[in-house]
Structures are given as structure tokens and as C-alpha cells.
Amino acid sequence: MKNLGNLLKQAQEMQTKMAEMQAELERLEVTGSSGGGMVSVALNGKGDMHGLKVDPSLLEPSETEILEDLIIAAHNDARTKVEALLAERTKSLTGGLNLPPGLTLPF
């Protein structure tokens, strides 16, 4: 029974830390870029876009398709960085627990 008590205590502590991490992720800003920095996208840690910068040279009508591709690439770059950061923080948060293989947090 003592082990069960310890496990419940660890679960409560992890739940508190997860809530703190979620709040921190909302404040976090990650920037992805493409086209050698001609397009950049800023996402918060939850993946919500809150910034977009485009080099004025890309605002030519003949460059529309290129601009669209660069925006998508910059967003994907930023999203990849957010996912890596989230994985790193989740790993540090759950470092003391032996989770079954394939089980990740948040659930």
C-alpha cells in the first residue's frame, strides 16, 4: 500500500507540473523560417500562429506560388520546433516515472 501512496503522490505532482508546463507553452514563442529567412512564422508552444513576416520582394504577383510554398515551409519548420520542445519538456517531466513503451504524455 505504501507504493500505491507514493505512486498517487507522484501522479499529483506530475499533474501540477503538466498544468504549469501547459501555461508556459502558451507564453513560449518559436519561430520557423524558410527561403533563407525571407519568410518567418511565429508560433506559441501550443502551435497557434501569432506572427508572420514576409520579405517585400516576395510580394510580386508572379511570386505568389513561391510565397505560398515558403509560408507553408516556415510554418512546418516552426511546428517541428514546437513538437521537439514539447517532447523534450515532457521527457524531463516524466523522467522519474517508468511509463510503458509507446505511452507518452500528455495523453
Secondary structure as GFF3:
##gff-version 3
##sequence-region A 1 107
A	DSSP	alpha_helix	2	27	.	.	.	ID=ss1
A	DSSP	beta_strand	29	34	.	.	.	ID=ss2
A	DSSP	three_ten_helix	35	37	.	.	.	ID=ss3
A	DSSP	beta_strand	39	44	.	.	.	ID=ss4
A	DSSP	beta_strand	49	54	.	.	.	ID=ss5
A	DSSP	three_ten_helix	56	58	.	.	.	ID=ss6
A	DSSP	three_ten_helix	61	63	.	.	.	ID=ss7
A	DSSP	alpha_helix	64	93	.	.	.	ID=ss8
###
